[in-house]
Amino acid sequence: MFRYVTQQDSKKTYLYKEIQHIRNYLMLMKKRYEVFFQYSIHLDNTVASVQVPKLLLQPFVENMFQHA
């Protein structure tokens, strides 16, 4: 996760890489909250190669833990 966040190669990334980063983050949170937290991620292959701003989804997922 640290490597993904600190990479300076580009400000954009592919959606599948962004989702993989979110999966890593959610795995850590699952360890923390164990029985209180379940999730599933479904990504259609047709949008997996779309470029998005790096760390686009992270704030939404973090807010879920803080405000939900």
All heavy atoms as a GROMACS GRO file, in nm:
protein
  591
    1MET      N    1   0.082  -0.118   0.000
    1MET     CA    2   0.000   0.000   0.000
    1MET      C    3   0.087   0.125   0.000
    1MET      O    4   0.058   0.219  -0.071
    1MET     CB    5  -0.092   0.000   0.122
    1MET     CG    6  -0.206  -0.100   0.113
    1MET     SD    7  -0.317  -0.092   0.253
    1MET     CE    8  -0.378   0.073   0.240
    2PHE      N    9   0.191   0.124   0.081
    2PHE     CA   10   0.279   0.239   0.088
    2PHE      C   11   0.344   0.267  -0.048
    2PHE      O   12   0.353   0.381  -0.092
    2PHE     CB   13   0.386   0.216   0.196
    2PHE     CG   14   0.475   0.334   0.216
    2PHE    CD1   15   0.427   0.448   0.277
    2PHE    CD2   16   0.607   0.330   0.176
    2PHE    CE1   17   0.509   0.558   0.297
    2PHE    CE2   18   0.690   0.438   0.194
    2PHE     CZ   19   0.641   0.553   0.256
    3ARG      N   20   0.386   0.162  -0.114
    3ARG     CA   21   0.449   0.177  -0.245
    3ARG      C   22   0.350   0.238  -0.346
    3ARG      O   23   0.386   0.324  -0.424
    3ARG     CB   24   0.499   0.042  -0.295
    3ARG     CG   25   0.581   0.051  -0.421
    3ARG     CD   26   0.640  -0.082  -0.461
    3ARG     NE   27   0.729  -0.129  -0.357
    3ARG     CZ   28   0.738  -0.255  -0.317
    3ARG    NH1   29   0.662  -0.347  -0.371
    3ARG    NH2   30   0.822  -0.290  -0.223
    4TYR      N   31   0.227   0.193  -0.343
    4TYR     CA   32   0.126   0.246  -0.435
    4TYR      C   33   0.102   0.394  -0.411
    4TYR      O   34   0.094   0.472  -0.505
    4TYR     CB   35  -0.005   0.168  -0.418
    4TYR     CG   36  -0.116   0.217  -0.508
    4TYR    CD1   37  -0.123   0.179  -0.641
    4TYR    CD2   38  -0.215   0.303  -0.460
    4TYR    CE1   39  -0.223   0.226  -0.724
    4TYR    CE2   40  -0.316   0.350  -0.543
    4TYR     CZ   41  -0.319   0.310  -0.675
    4TYR     OH   42  -0.420   0.356  -0.757
    5VAL      N   43   0.092   0.433  -0.286
    5VAL     CA   44   0.063   0.572  -0.251
    5VAL      C   45   0.180   0.663  -0.288
    5VAL      O   46   0.160   0.775  -0.334
    5VAL     CB   47   0.030   0.584  -0.101
    5VAL    CG1   48   0.020   0.728  -0.058
    5VAL    CG2   49  -0.100   0.511  -0.072
    6THR      N   50   0.301   0.617  -0.270
    6THR     CA   51   0.418   0.703  -0.291
    6THR      C   52   0.474   0.700  -0.432
    6THR      O   53   0.564   0.778  -0.462
    6THR     CB   54   0.530   0.666  -0.192
    6THR    OG1   55   0.566   0.529  -0.211
    6THR    CG2   56   0.486   0.691  -0.050
    7GLN      N   57   0.423   0.615  -0.518
    7GLN     CA   58   0.472   0.613  -0.656
    7GLN      C   59   0.446   0.747  -0.722
    7GLN      O   60   0.335   0.799  -0.720
    7GLN     CB   61   0.401   0.504  -0.736
    7GLN     CG   62   0.466   0.370  -0.730
    7GLN     CD   63   0.388   0.271  -0.814
    7GLN    OE1   64   0.267   0.277  -0.823
    7GLN    NE2   65   0.460   0.179  -0.875
    8GLN      N   66   0.548   0.802  -0.782
    8GLN     CA   67   0.536   0.933  -0.847
    8GLN      C   68   0.533   0.922  -0.999
    8GLN      O   69   0.547   1.021  -1.067
    8GLN     CB   70   0.655   1.021  -0.805
    8GLN     CG   71   0.658   1.050  -0.658
    8GLN     CD   72   0.539   1.133  -0.613
    8GLN    OE1   73   0.493   1.221  -0.684
    8GLN    NE2   74   0.489   1.105  -0.495
    9ASP      N   75   0.511   0.801  -1.050
    9ASP     CA   76   0.517   0.783  -1.195
    9ASP      C   77   0.405   0.854  -1.270
    9ASP      O   78   0.423   0.897  -1.382
    9ASP     CB   79   0.518   0.635  -1.231
    9ASP     CG   80   0.396   0.560  -1.177
    9ASP    OD1   81   0.328   0.614  -1.088
    9ASP    OD2   82   0.372   0.447  -1.223
   10SER      N   83   0.292   0.872  -1.207
   10SER     CA   84   0.181   0.937  -1.274
   10SER      C   85   0.075   0.977  -1.174
   10SER      O   86   0.067   0.922  -1.065
   10SER     CB   87   0.120   0.840  -1.377
   10SER     OG   88   0.007   0.896  -1.435
   11LYS      N   89  -0.007   1.073  -1.213
   11LYS     CA   90  -0.119   1.112  -1.127
   11LYS      C   91  -0.244   1.032  -1.162
   11LYS      O   92  -0.344   1.042  -1.094
   11LYS     CB   93  -0.147   1.261  -1.141
   11LYS     CG   94  -0.036   1.344  -1.083
   11LYS     CD   95  -0.070   1.490  -1.088
   11LYS     CE   96   0.045   1.568  -1.026
   11LYS     NZ   97   0.008   1.702  -0.992
   12LYS      N   98  -0.236   0.955  -1.270
   12LYS     CA   99  -0.347   0.870  -1.310
   12LYS      C  100  -0.305   0.724  -1.302
   12LYS      O  101  -0.187   0.692  -1.311
   12LYS     CB  102  -0.393   0.902  -1.451
   12LYS     CG  103  -0.466   1.033  -1.461
   12LYS     CD  104  -0.532   1.047  -1.593
   12LYS     CE  105  -0.617   1.173  -1.594
   12LYS     NZ  106  -0.699   1.182  -1.714
   13THR      N  107  -0.404   0.639  -1.288
   13THR     CA  108  -0.379   0.496  -1.284
   13THR      C  109  -0.499   0.425  -1.344
   13THR      O  110  -0.602   0.486  -1.370
   13THR     CB  111  -0.353   0.448  -1.140
   13THR    OG1  112  -0.308   0.313  -1.142
   13THR    CG2  113  -0.477   0.461  -1.054
   14TYR      N  114  -0.485   0.297  -1.365
   14TYR     CA  115  -0.597   0.219  -1.417
   14TYR      C  116  -0.691   0.182  -1.302
   14TYR      O  117  -0.648   0.164  -1.189
   14TYR     CB  118  -0.546   0.093  -1.485
   14TYR     CG  119  -0.469   0.123  -1.611
   14TYR    CD1  120  -0.332   0.110  -1.615
   14TYR    CD2  121  -0.534   0.167  -1.726
   14TYR    CE1  122  -0.260   0.140  -1.730
   14TYR    CE2  123  -0.465   0.196  -1.842
   14TYR     CZ  124  -0.328   0.182  -1.843
   14TYR     OH  125  -0.259   0.213  -1.956
   15LEU      N  126  -0.818   0.174  -1.335
   15LEU     CA  127  -0.919   0.145  -1.234
   15LEU      C  128  -0.892   0.012  -1.163
   15LEU      O  129  -0.908   0.002  -1.042
   15LEU     CB  130  -1.058   0.144  -1.296
   15LEU     CG  131  -1.174   0.126  -1.200
   15LEU    CD1  132  -1.174   0.235  -1.093
   15LEU    CD2  133  -1.306   0.126  -1.276
   16TYR      N  134  -0.842  -0.088  -1.235
   16TYR     CA  135  -0.816  -0.216  -1.170
   16TYR      C  136  -0.704  -0.204  -1.066
   16TYR      O  137  -0.707  -0.270  -0.962
   16TYR     CB  138  -0.786  -0.327  -1.272
   16TYR     CG  139  -0.647  -0.324  -1.333
   16TYR    CD1  140  -0.542  -0.392  -1.273
   16TYR    CD2  141  -0.622  -0.255  -1.450
   16TYR    CE1  142  -0.415  -0.390  -1.329
   16TYR    CE2  143  -0.498  -0.252  -1.506
   16TYR     CZ  144  -0.394  -0.320  -1.446
   16TYR     OH  145  -0.269  -0.317  -1.501
   17LYS      N  146  -0.606  -0.115  -1.088
   17LYS     CA  147  -0.501  -0.093  -0.989
   17LYS      C  148  -0.557  -0.018  -0.867
   17LYS      O  149  -0.519  -0.048  -0.753
   17LYS     CB  150  -0.385  -0.013  -1.049
   17LYS     CG  151  -0.301  -0.092  -1.146
   17LYS     CD  152  -0.185  -0.008  -1.195
   17LYS     CE  153  -0.098  -0.085  -1.291
   17LYS     NZ  154   0.016  -0.004  -1.336
   18GLU      N  155  -0.643   0.076  -0.893
   18GLU     CA  156  -0.708   0.150  -0.784
   18GLU      C  157  -0.793   0.055  -0.699
   18GLU      O  158  -0.790   0.061  -0.576
   18GLU     CB  159  -0.794   0.262  -0.843
   18GLU     CG  160  -0.855   0.353  -0.742
   18GLU     CD  161  -0.759   0.449  -0.677
   18GLU    OE1  162  -0.639   0.453  -0.714
   18GLU    OE2  163  -0.803   0.521  -0.586
   19ILE      N  164  -0.864  -0.034  -0.763
   19ILE     CA  165  -0.946  -0.132  -0.692
   19ILE      C  166  -0.857  -0.227  -0.612
   19ILE      O  167  -0.889  -0.264  -0.499
   19ILE     CB  168  -1.036  -0.210  -0.790
   19ILE    CG1  169  -1.138  -0.116  -0.854
   19ILE    CG2  170  -1.104  -0.328  -0.721
   19ILE    CD1  171  -1.241  -0.059  -0.758
   20GLN      N  172  -0.744  -0.266  -0.668
   20GLN     CA  173  -0.652  -0.354  -0.594
   20GLN      C  174  -0.600  -0.284  -0.468
   20GLN      O  175  -0.588  -0.345  -0.363
   20GLN     CB  176  -0.535  -0.398  -0.683
   20GLN     CG  177  -0.443  -0.496  -0.616
   20GLN     CD  178  -0.515  -0.621  -0.569
   20GLN    OE1  179  -0.594  -0.679  -0.642
   20GLN    NE2  180  -0.489  -0.663  -0.447
   21HIS      N  181  -0.571  -0.157  -0.479
   21HIS     CA  182  -0.528  -0.080  -0.363
   21HIS      C  183  -0.639  -0.077  -0.257
   21HIS      O  184  -0.613  -0.095  -0.138
   21HIS     CB  185  -0.490   0.063  -0.404
   21HIS     CG  186  -0.461   0.152  -0.290
   21HIS    ND1  187  -0.350   0.137  -0.210
   21HIS    CD2  188  -0.529   0.258  -0.240
   21HIS    CE1  189  -0.353   0.230  -0.115
   21HIS    NE2  190  -0.461   0.304  -0.132
   22ILE      N  191  -0.762  -0.055  -0.301
   22ILE     CA  192  -0.875  -0.054  -0.209
   22ILE      C  193  -0.893  -0.192  -0.145
   22ILE      O  194  -0.922  -0.203  -0.025
   22ILE     CB  195  -1.004  -0.009  -0.282
   22ILE    CG1  196  -0.990   0.137  -0.325
   22ILE    CG2  197  -1.128  -0.031  -0.197
   22ILE    CD1  198  -0.966   0.235  -0.211
   23ARG      N  199  -0.876  -0.297  -0.221
   23ARG     CA  200  -0.885  -0.433  -0.164
   23ARG      C  201  -0.780  -0.453  -0.055
   23ARG      O  202  -0.809  -0.512   0.049
   23ARG     CB  203  -0.867  -0.538  -0.274
   23ARG     CG  204  -0.989  -0.558  -0.358
   23ARG     CD  205  -0.971  -0.675  -0.454
   23ARG     NE  206  -1.093  -0.697  -0.525
   23ARG     CZ  207  -1.105  -0.699  -0.658
   23ARG    NH1  208  -0.997  -0.683  -0.733
   23ARG    NH2  209  -1.221  -0.718  -0.715
   24ASN      N  210  -0.659  -0.407  -0.079
   24ASN     CA  211  -0.554  -0.419   0.023
   24ASN      C  212  -0.593  -0.343   0.150
   24ASN      O  213  -0.577  -0.392   0.261
   24ASN     CB  214  -0.421  -0.365  -0.030
   24ASN     CG  215  -0.364  -0.452  -0.138
   24ASN    OD1  216  -0.396  -0.570  -0.151
   24ASN    ND2  217  -0.278  -0.394  -0.221
   25TYR      N  218  -0.646  -0.224   0.132
   25TYR     CA  219  -0.690  -0.144   0.246
   25TYR      C  220  -0.803  -0.215   0.321
   25TYR      O  221  -0.803  -0.222   0.444
   25TYR     CB  222  -0.736  -0.007   0.198
   25TYR     CG  223  -0.788   0.082   0.307
   25TYR    CD1  224  -0.701   0.147   0.394
   25TYR    CD2  225  -0.924   0.099   0.326
   25TYR    CE1  226  -0.749   0.228   0.495
   25TYR    CE2  227  -0.973   0.180   0.427
   25TYR     CZ  228  -0.885   0.244   0.512
   25TYR     OH  229  -0.933   0.322   0.612
   26LEU      N  230  -0.898  -0.269   0.247
   26LEU     CA  231  -1.010  -0.337   0.311
   26LEU      C  232  -0.968  -0.465   0.382
   26LEU      O  233  -1.026  -0.501   0.484
   26LEU     CB  234  -1.119  -0.366   0.207
   26LEU     CG  235  -1.194  -0.243   0.156
   26LEU    CD1  236  -1.286  -0.281   0.040
   26LEU    CD2  237  -1.271  -0.176   0.267
   27MET      N  238  -0.866  -0.532   0.330
   27MET     CA  239  -0.815  -0.651   0.400
   27MET      C  240  -0.758  -0.612   0.536
   27MET      O  241  -0.777  -0.683   0.635
   27MET     CB  242  -0.709  -0.722   0.315
   27MET     CG  243  -0.769  -0.804   0.205
   27MET     SD  244  -0.652  -0.917   0.123
   27MET     CE  245  -0.526  -0.806   0.065
   28LEU      N  246  -0.688  -0.500   0.541
   28LEU     CA  247  -0.636  -0.453   0.670
   28LEU      C  248  -0.749  -0.418   0.766
   28LEU      O  249  -0.745  -0.452   0.885
   28LEU     CB  250  -0.547  -0.330   0.650
   28LEU     CG  251  -0.411  -0.354   0.588
   28LEU    CD1  252  -0.342  -0.220   0.564
   28LEU    CD2  253  -0.326  -0.441   0.677
   29MET      N  254  -0.850  -0.351   0.716
   29MET     CA  255  -0.963  -0.314   0.800
   29MET      C  256  -1.041  -0.437   0.844
   29MET      O  257  -1.095  -0.442   0.955
   29MET     CB  258  -1.054  -0.215   0.728
   29MET     CG  259  -0.984  -0.084   0.696
   29MET     SD  260  -0.898  -0.010   0.836
   29MET     CE  261  -1.031   0.074   0.914
   30LYS      N  262  -1.047  -0.538   0.761
   30LYS     CA  263  -1.114  -0.664   0.798
   30LYS      C  264  -1.043  -0.728   0.916
   30LYS      O  265  -1.107  -0.782   1.006
   30LYS     CB  266  -1.118  -0.757   0.676
   30LYS     CG  267  -1.179  -0.891   0.702
   30LYS     CD  268  -1.328  -0.880   0.719
   30LYS     CE  269  -1.389  -1.019   0.731
   30LYS     NZ  270  -1.521  -1.016   0.787
   31LYS      N  271  -0.911  -0.722   0.917
   31LYS     CA  272  -0.834  -0.775   1.031
   31LYS      C  273  -0.868  -0.700   1.158
   31LYS      O  274  -0.876  -0.756   1.266
   31LYS     CB  275  -0.684  -0.764   1.004
   31LYS     CG  276  -0.636  -0.844   0.889
   31LYS     CD  277  -0.582  -0.973   0.935
   31LYS     CE  278  -0.519  -1.044   0.817
   31LYS     NZ  279  -0.534  -1.184   0.825
   32ARG      N  280  -0.890  -0.570   1.144
   32ARG     CA  281  -0.918  -0.486   1.260
   32ARG      C  282  -1.060  -0.508   1.313
   32ARG      O  283  -1.082  -0.516   1.433
   32ARG     CB  284  -0.897  -0.340   1.223
   32ARG     CG  285  -0.920  -0.247   1.337
   32ARG     CD  286  -0.888  -0.105   1.297
   32ARG     NE  287  -0.904  -0.017   1.411
   32ARG     CZ  288  -0.892   0.113   1.406
   32ARG    NH1  289  -0.860   0.171   1.293
   32ARG    NH2  290  -0.909   0.185   1.512
   33TYR      N  291  -1.158  -0.514   1.223
   33TYR     CA  292  -1.297  -0.520   1.265
   33TYR      C  293  -1.360  -0.659   1.255
   33TYR      O  294  -1.477  -0.676   1.288
   33TYR     CB  295  -1.380  -0.421   1.182
   33TYR     CG  296  -1.345  -0.278   1.210
   33TYR    CD1  297  -1.277  -0.201   1.117
   33TYR    CD2  298  -1.379  -0.220   1.331
   33TYR    CE1  299  -1.244  -0.070   1.143
   33TYR    CE2  300  -1.346  -0.088   1.359
   33TYR     CZ  301  -1.279  -0.014   1.264
   33TYR     OH  302  -1.246   0.116   1.291
   34GLU      N  303  -1.287  -0.757   1.208
   34GLU     CA  304  -1.325  -0.896   1.192
   34GLU      C  305  -1.473  -0.920   1.167
   34GLU      O  306  -1.520  -0.909   1.056
   34GLU     CB  307  -1.277  -0.976   1.312
   34GLU     CG  308  -1.126  -0.983   1.320
   34GLU     CD  309  -1.078  -1.070   1.434
   34GLU    OE1  310  -1.156  -1.148   1.487
   34GLU    OE2  311  -0.960  -1.057   1.467
   35VAL      N  312  -1.548  -0.953   1.271
   35VAL     CA  313  -1.688  -0.997   1.253
   35VAL      C  314  -1.783  -0.883   1.221
   35VAL      O  315  -1.895  -0.907   1.178
   35VAL     CB  316  -1.739  -1.074   1.377
   35VAL    CG1  317  -1.659  -1.201   1.397
   35VAL    CG2  318  -1.733  -0.987   1.501
   36PHE      N  319  -1.743  -0.762   1.242
   36PHE     CA  320  -1.831  -0.647   1.220
   36PHE      C  321  -1.828  -0.595   1.077
   36PHE      O  322  -1.899  -0.502   1.043
   36PHE     CB  323  -1.794  -0.532   1.313
   36PHE     CG  324  -1.801  -0.569   1.458
   36PHE    CD1  325  -1.686  -0.582   1.532
   36PHE    CD2  326  -1.923  -0.593   1.519
   36PHE    CE1  327  -1.691  -0.616   1.666
   36PHE    CE2  328  -1.931  -0.628   1.652
   36PHE     CZ  329  -1.814  -0.641   1.726
   37PHE      N  330  -1.746  -0.654   0.994
   37PHE     CA  331  -1.723  -0.596   0.863
   37PHE      C  332  -1.717  -0.704   0.756
   37PHE      O  333  -1.641  -0.799   0.766
   37PHE     CB  334  -1.591  -0.518   0.867
   37PHE     CG  335  -1.547  -0.461   0.736
   37PHE    CD1  336  -1.628  -0.375   0.666
   37PHE    CD2  337  -1.425  -0.494   0.684
   37PHE    CE1  338  -1.587  -0.322   0.545
   37PHE    CE2  339  -1.382  -0.442   0.564
   37PHE     CZ  340  -1.464  -0.356   0.495
   38GLN      N  341  -1.800  -0.688   0.654
   38GLN     CA  342  -1.799  -0.776   0.537
   38GLN      C  343  -1.807  -0.688   0.413
   38GLN      O  344  -1.870  -0.582   0.416
   38GLN     CB  345  -1.916  -0.871   0.539
   38GLN     CG  346  -1.911  -0.970   0.651
   38GLN     CD  347  -2.032  -1.063   0.646
   38GLN    OE1  348  -2.106  -1.068   0.550
   38GLN    NE2  349  -2.051  -1.136   0.754
   39TYR      N  350  -1.746  -0.732   0.306
   39TYR     CA  351  -1.749  -0.654   0.182
   39TYR      C  352  -1.733  -0.746   0.062
   39TYR      O  353  -1.688  -0.860   0.074
   39TYR     CB  354  -1.640  -0.548   0.181
   39TYR     CG  355  -1.500  -0.604   0.171
   39TYR    CD1  356  -1.438  -0.618   0.048
   39TYR    CD2  357  -1.430  -0.644   0.284
   39TYR    CE1  358  -1.310  -0.670   0.038
   39TYR    CE2  359  -1.302  -0.695   0.275
   39TYR     CZ  360  -1.243  -0.708   0.152
   39TYR     OH  361  -1.117  -0.759   0.142
   40SER      N  362  -1.772  -0.696  -0.052
   40SER     CA  363  -1.745  -0.763  -0.179
   40SER      C  364  -1.726  -0.654  -0.284
   40SER      O  365  -1.788  -0.547  -0.276
   40SER     CB  366  -1.858  -0.858  -0.217
   40SER     OG  367  -1.977  -0.786  -0.239
   41ILE      N  368  -1.640  -0.682  -0.379
   41ILE     CA  369  -1.611  -0.587  -0.486
   41ILE      C  370  -1.631  -0.660  -0.619
   41ILE      O  371  -1.573  -0.767  -0.639
   41ILE     CB  372  -1.467  -0.533  -0.479
   41ILE    CG1  373  -1.446  -0.458  -0.349
   41ILE    CG2  374  -1.436  -0.445  -0.599
   41ILE    CD1  375  -1.304  -0.412  -0.326
   42HIS      N  376  -1.711  -0.601  -0.704
   42HIS     CA  377  -1.734  -0.657  -0.837
   42HIS      C  378  -1.696  -0.551  -0.939
   42HIS      O  379  -1.751  -0.442  -0.939
   42HIS     CB  380  -1.881  -0.696  -0.854
   42HIS     CG  381  -1.928  -0.792  -0.750
   42HIS    ND1  382  -1.900  -0.926  -0.754
   42HIS    CD2  383  -1.999  -0.771  -0.638
   42HIS    CE1  384  -1.953  -0.984  -0.649
   42HIS    NE2  385  -2.014  -0.892  -0.576
   43LEU      N  386  -1.600  -0.585  -1.024
   43LEU     CA  387  -1.552  -0.491  -1.125
   43LEU      C  388  -1.573  -0.551  -1.263
   43LEU      O  389  -1.521  -0.660  -1.291
   43LEU     CB  390  -1.404  -0.459  -1.103
   43LEU     CG  391  -1.338  -0.366  -1.202
   43LEU    CD1  392  -1.402  -0.227  -1.194
   43LEU    CD2  393  -1.190  -0.356  -1.176
   44ASP      N  394  -1.648  -0.484  -1.345
   44ASP     CA  395  -1.672  -0.529  -1.480
   44ASP      C  396  -1.543  -0.512  -1.561
   44ASP      O  397  -1.479  -0.407  -1.555
   44ASP     CB  398  -1.785  -0.448  -1.542
   44ASP     CG  399  -1.829  -0.504  -1.674
   44ASP    OD1  400  -1.889  -0.613  -1.674
   44ASP    OD2  401  -1.802  -0.439  -1.776
   45ASN      N  402  -1.506  -0.613  -1.636
   45ASN     CA  403  -1.380  -0.609  -1.713
   45ASN      C  404  -1.378  -0.499  -1.818
   45ASN      O  405  -1.271  -0.454  -1.858
   45ASN     CB  406  -1.354  -0.744  -1.779
   45ASN     CG  407  -1.314  -0.848  -1.678
   45ASN    OD1  408  -1.265  -0.815  -1.570
   45ASN    ND2  409  -1.336  -0.974  -1.711
   46THR      N  410  -1.494  -0.454  -1.860
   46THR     CA  411  -1.497  -0.351  -1.964
   46THR      C  412  -1.450  -0.215  -1.911
   46THR      O  413  -1.409  -0.130  -1.990
   46THR     CB  414  -1.638  -0.336  -2.024
   46THR    OG1  415  -1.729  -0.302  -1.921
   46THR    CG2  416  -1.682  -0.463  -2.094
   47VAL      N  417  -1.455  -0.193  -1.781
   47VAL     CA  418  -1.411  -0.066  -1.725
   47VAL      C  419  -1.279  -0.078  -1.648
   47VAL      O  420  -1.227   0.021  -1.600
   47VAL     CB  421  -1.518  -0.004  -1.633
   47VAL    CG1  422  -1.642   0.030  -1.711
   47VAL    CG2  423  -1.549  -0.093  -1.516
   48ALA      N  424  -1.224  -0.196  -1.638
   48ALA     CA  425  -1.101  -0.217  -1.560
   48ALA      C  426  -0.984  -0.138  -1.614
   48ALA      O  427  -0.896  -0.097  -1.537
   48ALA     CB  428  -1.067  -0.366  -1.556
   49SER      N  429  -0.980  -0.113  -1.743
   49SER     CA  430  -0.865  -0.042  -1.801
   49SER      C  431  -0.889   0.108  -1.817
   49SER      O  432  -0.809   0.177  -1.880
   49SER     CB  433  -0.829  -0.104  -1.936
   49SER     OG  434  -0.937  -0.092  -2.025
   50VAL      N  435  -0.995   0.159  -1.759
   50VAL     CA  436  -1.022   0.302  -1.763
   50VAL      C  437  -0.922   0.374  -1.671
   50VAL      O  438  -0.894   0.327  -1.562
   50VAL     CB  439  -1.166   0.332  -1.716
   50VAL    CG1  440  -1.189   0.480  -1.699
   50VAL    CG2  441  -1.266   0.272  -1.813
   51GLN      N  442  -0.869   0.485  -1.716
   51GLN     CA  443  -0.777   0.561  -1.632
   51GLN      C  444  -0.855   0.657  -1.544
   51GLN      O  445  -0.948   0.723  -1.589
   51GLN     CB  446  -0.676   0.638  -1.717
   51GLN     CG  447  -0.570   0.550  -1.776
   51GLN     CD  448  -0.452   0.630  -1.826
   51GLN    OE1  449  -0.466   0.747  -1.861
   51GLN    NE2  450  -0.336   0.569  -1.827
   52VAL      N  451  -0.814   0.659  -1.417
   52VAL     CA  452  -0.878   0.745  -1.316
   52VAL      C  453  -0.769   0.815  -1.236
   52VAL      O  454  -0.654   0.770  -1.234
   52VAL     CB  455  -0.969   0.664  -1.221
   52VAL    CG1  456  -1.085   0.601  -1.297
   52VAL    CG2  457  -0.890   0.558  -1.147
   53PRO      N  458  -0.800   0.924  -1.168
   53PRO     CA  459  -0.701   0.987  -1.082
   53PRO      C  460  -0.661   0.892  -0.970
   53PRO      O  461  -0.744   0.820  -0.914
   53PRO     CB  462  -0.775   1.108  -1.025
   53PRO     CG  463  -0.883   1.136  -1.122
   53PRO     CD  464  -0.923   1.002  -1.177
   54LYS      N  465  -0.534   0.891  -0.941
   54LYS     CA  466  -0.482   0.805  -0.836
   54LYS      C  467  -0.543   0.843  -0.702
   54LYS      O  468  -0.563   0.960  -0.672
   54LYS     CB  469  -0.330   0.820  -0.831
   54LYS     CG  470  -0.260   0.713  -0.757
   54LYS     CD  471  -0.112   0.731  -0.779
   54LYS     CE  472  -0.038   0.614  -0.724
   54LYS     NZ  473   0.104   0.626  -0.751
   55LEU      N  474  -0.576   0.743  -0.622
   55LEU     CA  475  -0.636   0.757  -0.489
   55LEU      C  476  -0.774   0.822  -0.494
   55LEU      O  477  -0.818   0.885  -0.399
   55LEU     CB  478  -0.543   0.834  -0.394
   55LEU     CG  479  -0.408   0.767  -0.371
   55LEU    CD1  480  -0.318   0.858  -0.290
   55LEU    CD2  481  -0.423   0.633  -0.304
   56LEU      N  482  -0.843   0.802  -0.603
   56LEU     CA  483  -0.978   0.855  -0.619
   56LEU      C  484  -1.076   0.793  -0.519
   56LEU      O  485  -1.158   0.862  -0.460
   56LEU     CB  486  -1.028   0.828  -0.761
   56LEU     CG  487  -1.173   0.864  -0.791
   56LEU    CD1  488  -1.187   1.016  -0.795
   56LEU    CD2  489  -1.217   0.802  -0.921
   57LEU      N  490  -1.065   0.663  -0.496
   57LEU     CA  491  -1.162   0.592  -0.414
   57LEU      C  492  -1.128   0.589  -0.265
   57LEU      O  493  -1.216   0.568  -0.182
   57LEU     CB  494  -1.177   0.448  -0.465
   57LEU     CG  495  -1.221   0.435  -0.610
   57LEU    CD1  496  -1.220   0.289  -0.653
   57LEU    CD2  497  -1.357   0.495  -0.630
   58GLN      N  498  -1.004   0.608  -0.232
   58GLN     CA  499  -0.959   0.597  -0.093
   58GLN      C  500  -1.040   0.684   0.004
   58GLN      O  501  -1.083   0.634   0.108
   58GLN     CB  502  -0.811   0.630  -0.083
   58GLN     CG  503  -0.756   0.625   0.058
   58GLN     CD  504  -0.686   0.497   0.090
   58GLN    OE1  505  -0.643   0.427   0.000
   58GLN    NE2  506  -0.674   0.467   0.216
   59PRO      N  507  -1.064   0.811  -0.024
   59PRO     CA  508  -1.140   0.893   0.071
   59PRO      C  509  -1.281   0.840   0.096
   59PRO      O  510  -1.331   0.846   0.208
   59PRO     CB  511  -1.145   1.031   0.006
   59PRO     CG  512  -1.032   1.033  -0.090
   59PRO     CD  513  -1.014   0.892  -0.136
   60PHE      N  514  -1.345   0.787  -0.006
   60PHE     CA  515  -1.479   0.732   0.011
   60PHE      C  516  -1.479   0.610   0.104
   60PHE      O  517  -1.564   0.597   0.191
   60PHE     CB  518  -1.540   0.692  -0.124
   60PHE     CG  519  -1.562   0.809  -0.215
   60PHE    CD1  520  -1.483   0.825  -0.327
   60PHE    CD2  521  -1.660   0.902  -0.189
   60PHE    CE1  522  -1.503   0.932  -0.413
   60PHE    CE2  523  -1.681   1.010  -0.273
   60PHE     CZ  524  -1.602   1.025  -0.385
   61VAL      N  525  -1.380   0.526   0.086
   61VAL     CA  526  -1.372   0.406   0.170
   61VAL      C  527  -1.335   0.443   0.313
   61VAL      O  528  -1.391   0.390   0.409
   61VAL     CB  529  -1.270   0.306   0.110
   61VAL    CG1  530  -1.253   0.186   0.198
   61VAL    CG2  531  -1.316   0.264  -0.030
   62GLU      N  532  -1.241   0.534   0.330
   62GLU     CA  533  -1.205   0.579   0.465
   62GLU      C  534  -1.323   0.643   0.536
   62GLU      O  535  -1.345   0.619   0.655
   62GLU     CB  536  -1.087   0.676   0.459
   62GLU     CG  537  -0.957   0.610   0.427
   62GLU     CD  538  -0.842   0.710   0.416
   62GLU    OE1  539  -0.867   0.832   0.412
   62GLU    OE2  540  -0.728   0.664   0.411
   63ASN      N  541  -1.400   0.725   0.464
   63ASN     CA  542  -1.517   0.788   0.523
   63ASN      C  543  -1.621   0.687   0.566
   63ASN      O  544  -1.692   0.708   0.664
   63ASN     CB  545  -1.579   0.889   0.427
   63ASN     CG  546  -1.500   1.016   0.420
   63ASN    OD1  547  -1.422   1.047   0.510
   63ASN    ND2  548  -1.517   1.091   0.313
   64MET      N  549  -1.628   0.578   0.496
   64MET     CA  550  -1.722   0.473   0.535
   64MET      C  551  -1.692   0.424   0.676
   64MET      O  552  -1.782   0.401   0.755
   64MET     CB  553  -1.712   0.357   0.436
   64MET     CG  554  -1.800   0.240   0.468
   64MET     SD  555  -1.774   0.101   0.358
   64MET     CE  556  -1.610   0.050   0.404
   65PHE      N  557  -1.566   0.411   0.710
   65PHE     CA  558  -1.528   0.364   0.845
   65PHE      C  559  -1.545   0.473   0.950
   65PHE      O  560  -1.575   0.443   1.064
   65PHE     CB  561  -1.384   0.312   0.845
   65PHE     CG  562  -1.369   0.180   0.775
   65PHE    CD1  563  -1.322   0.175   0.646
   65PHE    CD2  564  -1.406   0.063   0.838
   65PHE    CE1  565  -1.311   0.054   0.581
   65PHE    CE2  566  -1.395  -0.058   0.774
   65PHE     CZ  567  -1.348  -0.062   0.645
   66GLN      N  568  -1.528   0.595   0.911
   66GLN     CA  569  -1.539   0.704   1.008
   66GLN      C  570  -1.683   0.746   1.034
   66GLN      O  571  -1.716   0.786   1.145
   66GLN     CB  572  -1.460   0.825   0.959
   66GLN     CG  573  -1.314   0.793   0.945
   66GLN     CD  574  -1.227   0.903   1.000
   66GLN    OE1  575  -1.274   1.010   1.032
   66GLN    NE2  576  -1.099   0.875   1.010
   67HIS      N  577  -1.769   0.737   0.932
   67HIS     CA  578  -1.902   0.795   0.946
   67HIS      C  579  -2.016   0.694   0.936
   67HIS      O  580  -2.132   0.732   0.951
   67HIS     CB  581  -1.922   0.903   0.838
   67HIS     CG  582  -1.819   1.010   0.847
   67HIS    ND1  583  -1.814   1.100   0.953
   67HIS    CD2  584  -1.717   1.042   0.765
   67HIS    CE1  585  -1.711   1.183   0.934
   67HIS    NE2  586  -1.651   1.150   0.821
   68ALA      N  587  -1.985   0.570   0.908
   68ALA     CA  588  -2.093   0.470   0.894
   68ALA      C  589  -2.105   0.386   1.018
   68ALA      O  590  -2.023   0.378   1.102
   68ALA     CB  591  -2.067   0.382   0.774
   0.00000   0.00000   0.00000
